[in-house]
Amino acid sequence: MQEIGGPEALQRFLLELKAGTVKDFDTSEASSEFFLEFAAHAMRMDILNMAQKGILGFNPKMVDPESRAVVSVASSICSIAYNKNRLAPNAVPDKWEDFLKPEFKGRKFIADIRPQCMASMMAGVGEEWVVKYARQIKDQQPVWLRGNARAMGALASGEQALHQMTFYNSCVEASRKDPTQSLVCKILEPTPVYLRENQFILKGAPHPHAALLFIEHMASREGQKVIDDFEPIKSSIYADGEVSKLTKGKKLAVNDHRTFQNTPKWMNMVVDAYGLPRAEK
């Protein structure tokens, strides 16, 4: 499998798929922004049926029931992140509404302009609640940033004190590298969970059977442990890895296969509520 890159590279790759110029790829990721368009290029292979019958050794819930050919081998918990040297323990938010307190107004926390986590929240609490909350977040005048790596660096260095909603796995990865041990990751409820690494075999893949075995390995217990160890903490919520353990018993907002196609619309709704400009297709 080759790494395709960020949203712009994925869009370019999708155009190449549509043009029929992709010849040397076996698998690809169906990104959230273009999930249905990518899924349309999946090889006609009933992976869901094979998983249900035990031919493939992973939970059938990891397979998109509509296409029956896209396997979500990972997922991200959405959490907050903060610098414990800049924020007193009793000041750390315990619920999402805490970010609306007066003491957090005026560039006191980071908000991401690519709102994948905020969009995922809609799967659990609905569009109306999230749009209203997003408008209130805008009124708090946050520090707008794009990208988890940049944000985690700002938190670890003490440049910023708090992140309103980020990927838990990105926070954990950064905290493990933080020499000051000041970066802390905290899961709030309802906890948004976002399906990741939506793998499928391309039509015309030169090695389709090897690709299927590779996807099965990523979804297997051994593959999930690799994802948890090295991503880290990014296993599928439908497996028995660290993500399912961390979310057990919590109130969740899972942006799953039933709602995943809404992600682009939901992200645009949040961006509009933030009052940010966005590019039109």
JOWO-V305054 format. One record per residue. PSI is psi in radians with two decimals (none if undefined). OMEGA is omega in whole degrees, 0 to 359 (999 if undefined). Layout:
BEGIN
psi:omega
PSI:OMEGA
PSI:OMEGA
END
This chain:
BEGIN
psi:omega
2.41:177
2.57:177
2.18:183
-0.70:178
-2.75:184
-2.98:184
-0.71:182
-0.74:178
-0.65:178
-0.70:179
-0.72:177
-0.71:179
-0.66:178
-0.71:178
-0.65:177
-0.66:176
-0.81:181
-0.56:180
-0.17:179
0.40:183
-0.05:180
2.08:185
-0.39:191
0.37:177
2.44:174
-0.72:183
2.83:175
2.94:175
2.32:173
1.70:185
2.78:183
-0.68:183
-0.51:184
0.66:189
-0.93:184
-0.64:180
-0.72:177
-0.76:182
-0.49:179
-0.29:180
0.22:178
2.49:176
2.45:179
1.66:183
2.14:185
1.36:180
-0.60:179
-0.80:180
-0.71:180
-0.63:178
-0.70:180
-0.60:181
-0.03:179
0.12:177
-0.64:173
2.39:190
1.09:173
2.91:184
2.18:179
-0.39:179
-0.27:179
-0.20:184
2.35:175
2.06:184
-0.30:180
-0.96:180
-0.50:183
0.23:186
-0.02:179
2.22:184
2.09:177
1.75:187
-0.05:181
2.97:175
2.72:179
2.26:169
2.43:174
2.28:185
-3.10:169
2.90:177
2.56:181
2.81:176
1.99:186
-0.28:177
-0.23:180
-0.24:183
2.14:179
2.58:182
-0.68:182
-0.10:179
-0.17:181
2.27:180
2.44:175
-0.27:177
2.82:186
-0.62:182
-0.31:180
-0.42:179
-0.21:181
0.03:179
2.61:181
-0.59:183
-0.21:179
0.25:180
2.45:175
1.14:175
0.72:180
-0.17:178
2.82:180
2.47:169
2.39:184
2.35:181
-0.13:171
1.58:195
1.08:179
-0.70:181
-0.74:178
-0.69:178
-0.72:180
-0.54:178
-0.53:181
-0.48:179
-0.38:182
-0.67:186
-0.11:176
2.79:184
-0.76:186
-0.80:181
-0.79:185
-0.72:179
-0.76:178
-0.77:180
-0.71:179
-0.69:177
-0.66:179
-0.62:176
-0.76:178
-0.74:181
-0.34:177
-0.10:178
1.07:181
3.06:170
1.98:182
2.19:178
2.78:175
2.13:175
2.29:182
-0.64:182
-0.81:179
-0.75:182
-0.76:181
-0.60:176
-0.70:179
-0.62:179
-0.83:183
-0.61:181
-0.23:183
0.02:177
-0.66:176
2.77:185
-0.45:194
2.47:174
2.25:186
-0.65:180
2.03:182
3.04:176
2.24:180
-0.69:182
-0.62:177
-0.69:178
-0.78:180
-0.76:180
-0.79:180
-0.66:181
-0.57:178
-0.43:180
-0.10:185
1.93:182
-0.40:180
-0.24:182
0.62:181
-0.25:183
2.20:183
2.44:179
2.34:183
2.28:181
2.18:176
2.89:177
2.60:354
2.46:187
1.96:176
2.40:176
2.29:189
2.13:179
2.42:183
2.90:175
1.03:181
1.58:190
2.44:174
2.79:179
2.25:183
2.50:170
2.31:180
0.25:179
2.32:181
-0.42:182
1.15:187
-0.64:182
-0.67:175
-0.66:179
-0.72:179
-0.74:178
-0.63:179
-0.75:178
-0.71:178
-0.71:179
-0.76:180
-0.61:182
-0.20:182
2.96:178
-0.73:180
-0.76:179
-0.68:179
-0.62:177
-0.67:177
-0.77:179
-0.78:179
-0.65:184
-0.66:191
-0.34:178
-0.83:356
-3.14:175
1.06:183
0.41:181
2.94:179
2.45:176
-0.29:180
0.05:175
-3.04:181
0.64:180
-2.81:186
-0.59:181
-0.80:179
-0.58:178
-0.73:182
-0.52:184
-0.09:182
2.24:178
-0.09:180
2.70:172
2.13:188
2.71:170
1.58:186
2.02:174
1.53:189
-2.90:184
-0.40:179
-0.50:187
-0.13:190
-0.59:181
-0.25:178
-0.16:187
-0.84:179
-0.76:180
-0.77:181
-0.70:178
-0.71:178
-0.64:178
-0.70:179
-0.76:179
-0.73:178
-0.72:179
-0.57:176
-0.31:182
0.37:182
2.58:175
2.64:176
2.61:180
2.44:176
2.52:177
none:999
END
